[in-house]
Amino acid sequence: MFISILRLRSQPSPKATVRQAGQALRCGSISLLMLLGSKVYADGVPDDCTQLILGIAPTWNSMRGELRLFERSRGGDWSPVAGPFPALFGKNGVAWGTGVAGQNEPGLRKKERDGRAPAGVFEIGQVFGYDAHLPPGADYPYRQVTEADVWSDDPRSPNYNRHIVIDPKNPPDNYTHEKMRSGDFAYHWLIEIRHNSDPPVPGAGSAIFFHIRRGVNRPTTGCTTTAEANLVKLISWLRAKQRPCYALLPAAEYDKKWRSWNLPSPELLRGGSVVAH
């Protein structure tokens, strides 16, 4: 979840035109949205997901953990690609989110501004960034953000937890939005984690991304962060046709669910090399 927030005060006659992000996305994003059409899944990683970002937190209240990258052929076994590398989660830990898997679990639920990262399995959405192009070697749906790009974090808004494009000189009234191009280095690259997306439930959490960490001891309000070198590596690795997903779980939950959720064997989590600290 972003930290910088643009608060928009009420005006007597709203005239701004708000366009849904899907109407403005470029660089192959339409094909991504077709790939990510709403579906009903049994709990676990979908069969057609062949790229997996795996996050492990020691406990529900941990703000630190590790990320690993895995690949497989469809129906095959997972093979490690990179990691582990250090990650930071919510300042208060993690809580069950709403995505491909996890939304049916009993226990603490992710809520707006609770300081927890969503746990479960989630599809990966679009990449956003300040630059005109993705990093070298990357091939993934991408949008360069401008001052017109915002993400709604206001549960009252009909665009809650959506990327929208506004007229910065005549913004919509009554709602708050988070600027996607604020000049903050931590948001230079954003990878959407599709928590609470299909459709968004007001108050269940918004604006969940991978982004650059602010420091080794600076957790987030709900996002997953890592060193810039690791994030760039991740962006360069992603391929939309492989329908990538993100699984984030506390270690004890992982031990209970890895087999039924089609996750990598715990044997593959032992050892490995840290990419960047």
C-alpha positions in Angstrom: 0.0 0.0 0.0 1.3 3.4 -0.9 2.5 5.8 1.8 2.1 9.1 -0.1 -1.6 9.9 -0.3 -3.3 12.7 -2.3 -6.4 13.9 -0.5 -9.0 15.5 -2.7 -11.5 17.8 -1.0 -15.1 18.2 -1.9 -16.1 20.7 -4.5 -19.6 21.9 -5.2 -19.9 20.6 -8.8 -17.7 17.7 -9.8 -16.8 17.9 -13.4 -13.8 15.6 -13.6 -14.0 12.7 -15.9 -12.7 9.4 -14.4 -11.8 6.7 -16.8 -11.3 3.1 -15.7 -7.7 1.9 -16.1 -8.6 -0.7 -18.6 -9.7 1.9 -21.0 -6.3 3.6 -20.9 -3.8 0.8 -20.6 -1.3 0.3 -23.4 1.7 -1.9 -24.3 -0.2 -5.1 -24.3 -2.2 -4.6 -21.2 -5.5 -5.5 -22.9 -4.1 -9.0 -23.6 -3.1 -9.3 -20.0 -6.6 -8.4 -18.8 -8.0 -11.1 -21.1 -5.6 -13.6 -19.6 -6.6 -12.5 -16.1 -10.4 -12.7 -16.7 -12.5 -13.5 -13.6 -12.5 -17.2 -12.7 -13.5 -19.5 -9.9 -10.6 -21.5 -8.5 -10.3 -24.3 -6.1 -7.9 -23.2 -3.4 -4.3 -23.5 -4.5 -2.1 -22.4 -7.3 -4.0 -22.7 -10.7 -2.8 -25.4 -13.0 -2.0 -22.9 -15.7 0.3 -20.8 -13.5 3.9 -21.8 -14.4 5.7 -18.9 -12.7 5.5 -18.5 -9.0 6.8 -15.9 -6.6 6.9 -17.4 -3.1 7.0 -15.3 0.0 7.6 -16.9 3.4 7.1 -15.0 6.7 8.3 -16.7 10.0 4.9 -15.9 11.7 1.7 -14.1 11.2 3.2 -11.0 12.9 6.5 -11.0 11.1 7.4 -8.0 9.0 10.5 -9.7 7.5 10.8 -12.8 5.4 12.1 -14.2 2.1 11.2 -14.4 -1.6 12.0 -17.2 -4.0 11.2 -17.6 -7.7 10.0 -20.9 -9.2 9.0 -22.2 -12.6 7.4 -25.4 -13.9 5.9 -26.8 -17.0 2.1 -27.1 -16.9 1.3 -30.0 -14.7 4.9 -30.5 -13.8 7.0 -30.0 -10.6 8.3 -26.7 -9.4 12.0 -25.9 -10.0 13.8 -23.0 -8.2 15.0 -20.1 -10.4 16.3 -17.5 -7.9 16.4 -16.7 -4.2 16.0 -16.7 -1.4 16.3 -12.9 -1.1 15.2 -10.7 1.8 11.8 -9.1 1.8 9.7 -6.8 4.0 6.0 -7.3 4.5 3.4 -5.2 6.5 4.6 -3.5 9.6 2.1 -5.6 11.6 2.7 -8.9 9.7 0.3 -10.7 7.4 -3.4 -11.6 7.3 -5.5 -13.6 5.0 -6.3 -11.8 1.8 -8.7 -12.3 -1.2 -7.2 -13.8 -4.3 -6.9 -17.3 -5.9 -6.5 -19.0 -2.5 -6.8 -18.0 1.1 -10.1 -16.1 1.1 -11.9 -19.2 2.6 -9.5 -19.7 5.5 -10.6 -18.9 9.1 -8.5 -16.3 11.0 -7.4 -12.8 10.7 -8.5 -11.0 7.5 -6.7 -8.2 5.6 -8.4 -4.8 6.1 -7.7 -1.3 4.8 -4.9 0.4 6.7 -4.3 -2.5 9.1 -0.6 -2.6 8.4 -0.6 -6.2 7.2 0.3 -7.8 3.9 -2.3 -10.1 2.4 -1.5 -13.9 2.7 -2.7 -16.5 0.2 -2.2 -16.9 -3.5 -2.7 -14.0 -5.9 -2.4 -13.4 -9.6 0.1 -10.9 -10.8 -1.3 -7.9 -12.6 0.4 -5.2 -14.5 3.8 -3.5 -14.0 3.8 0.3 -13.6 6.8 2.6 -13.5 8.4 6.0 -14.0 10.5 5.0 -17.0 9.4 5.0 -20.7 10.4 1.3 -21.0 10.8 -1.8 -18.8 14.2 -2.9 -17.7 16.4 -4.7 -20.3 15.2 -8.2 -20.9 11.7 -7.6 -19.6 8.6 -8.6 -21.6 5.5 -7.9 -19.7 2.4 -5.6 -19.9 3.6 -2.2 -18.7 2.3 1.3 -18.2 4.5 4.4 -17.7 2.7 6.4 -15.0 2.1 10.2 -15.1 0.6 12.7 -12.7 -2.8 11.6 -14.1 -2.4 8.0 -12.8 -3.8 7.3 -9.3 -5.0 4.3 -7.4 -8.2 4.6 -5.3 -7.8 3.7 -1.7 -11.1 5.1 -0.5 -13.8 2.5 0.3 -16.5 5.0 -0.5 -15.3 5.4 -4.1 -16.9 3.3 -6.9 -13.3 3.0 -8.2 -12.0 1.5 -4.9 -8.8 -0.5 -5.4 -8.7 0.4 -9.1 -6.1 2.2 -11.2 -7.8 5.2 -12.7 -6.7 8.1 -14.9 -7.8 11.6 -13.8 -7.5 15.1 -15.0 -5.0 16.5 -12.4 -6.3 20.0 -12.9 -9.8 19.0 -12.2 -9.7 15.9 -10.0 -12.8 14.0 -8.8 -14.4 15.2 -5.7 -15.1 13.6 -2.3 -12.6 10.8 -2.5 -8.9 10.1 -1.7 -6.5 8.6 -4.2 -2.9 7.6 -4.0 -0.6 9.2 -6.6 1.3 6.6 -8.7 3.9 9.1 -9.8 4.9 10.9 -6.6 8.7 11.1 -7.2 9.2 8.6 -4.4 12.1 6.3 -5.4 10.3 3.4 -3.7 7.6 3.5 -6.3 9.9 3.7 -9.3 8.7 0.2 -10.2 5.4 -1.3 -9.1 4.1 -4.9 -9.7 0.4 -5.3 -9.0 -0.5 -8.0 -6.6 -4.2 -8.8 -7.4 -5.6 -8.8 -3.8 -9.2 -7.9 -3.5 -9.6 -7.4 -7.2 -12.5 -9.4 -8.7 -14.5 -7.4 -7.6 -13.0 -5.2 -4.9 -14.8 -5.4 -1.6 -14.8 -1.9 0.1 -12.5 -1.9 3.1 -10.8 -5.2 2.4 -7.5 -3.6 1.4 -6.2 -1.8 -1.7 -3.1 -0.8 -3.6 -1.0 -3.9 -2.9 2.2 -4.1 -4.9 5.8 -5.3 -5.0 8.0 -2.2 -4.9 11.5 -1.1 -3.9 12.2 -1.2 -0.2 13.0 2.1 1.7 15.6 0.4 3.9 16.5 -3.0 5.5 14.3 -2.1 8.6 11.5 -0.2 6.9 8.4 -2.5 6.6 5.3 -1.5 4.6 1.6 -0.8 5.3 0.6 -3.9 3.2 3.0 -4.3 0.2 5.9 -6.6 -0.3 9.3 -4.9 -0.8 12.8 -5.9 -1.6 16.1 -4.4 -2.8 15.9 -2.7 -6.2 18.2 -5.2 -7.8 15.9 -8.0 -6.8 12.8 -6.2 -8.0 14.3 -5.5 -11.4 15.3 -9.2 -11.7 11.7 -10.1 -10.9 10.3 -7.8 -13.5 12.7 -9.1 -16.1 11.7 -12.7 -15.3 7.9 -12.3 -15.5 6.0 -13.5 -18.6 2.3 -12.9 -18.9 1.8 -16.2 -20.9 3.0 -18.1 -17.9 0.2 -16.6 -15.8 2.4 -15.7 -12.8 1.2 -15.9 -9.2 2.4 -14.7 -5.8 2.0 -17.0 -2.8 2.7 -15.5 0.7 2.3 -17.6 3.8 3.6 -17.9 7.3 6.0 -20.8 7.6 3.6 -23.0 9.7 0.8 -22.4 7.2 3.1 -23.3 4.3 4.0 -26.6 6.0 0.3 -27.4 6.3 -0.8 -26.3 2.8 2.0 -26.8 0.3 0.8 -30.1 -1.0 -2.9 -29.3 -1.3 -2.2 -25.9 -2.7 0.2 -27.1 -5.4 3.2 -25.2 -3.9 6.9 -26.2 -4.1 8.1 -28.9 -1.8 9.6 -27.6 1.4 12.7 -29.5 0.3 13.2 -26.9 -2.4 13.2 -24.1 0.3 16.4 -25.4 2.0 19.5 -23.6 1.0 19.8 -21.3 -2.0 21.7 -18.1 -2.5 20.6 -14.6 -1.6 20.5 -12.3 -4.6 20.9 -9.0 -2.9 20.8 -7.7 0.6 
